[in-house]
Amino acid sequence: MTTALDTVYTISVWYDGAREGVTSFAGQPHYYVCQLDYDIDGQPTPYLLTPIDEETFQLEMEHSAIYERYALALKEERTTENIYLSLPEDRARQEEINQLLEFTITTLPKSNLTATGKFHYGPTTTVIWTILAADHQ
């Protein structure tokens, strides 16, 4: 089963493509997490999709905005720091969000929604999810 084109809101882990972040799926925000550490040539990469609530979604978006401000400042050479991936004025909030998200991620209900994703990278990143297994618990 293939779904419609979905929005990729965040890419928090990148390794030869999106590995982890937040996407839309079936009209609701979901975490996506790649289930392999590497791609197997020619094989679709499976991702676990887990629904998240609006509060978690907003925290993820704020976390992403902090990084985007940092990335822009780095590109414009307004900063050279690269340890924290945030500007000094955002660091305390970034740490607070990191702690909140770490707790939230570890307490999410288990999801067995597995899909492959065909990502389209550009100014707006999108993905087409193809469901492999949808056994919800």
QUIBELWO-V543950 format. One line per field, one symbol per residue. phi: phi as a letter, one per 20 degrees, with the letter a starting at -180 (. if undefined). psi: psi as a letter, one per 20 degrees, with the letter a starting at -180 (. if undefined). A space follows every 50 residues. Layout:
phi=???
psi=???
This chain:
phi=.deffdeefbceccblpfdbrcceblmcfcfdcfecfbeegmdfeecedc fcefffgffffffffffffffffffelebcfceelbfgfdfffgfffgff fgffffdfffcdedbecdeceagcecbdedfdbceed
psi=pprrpqpogqoippokrphqbprqpkjqqqqpppjqirpppipqpqqppp qqrhggghgggggghgghgghghggjkiqipjgikqqhiigghggggggg hggggijqqppkopqqpoqopahpprqopopgplnq.
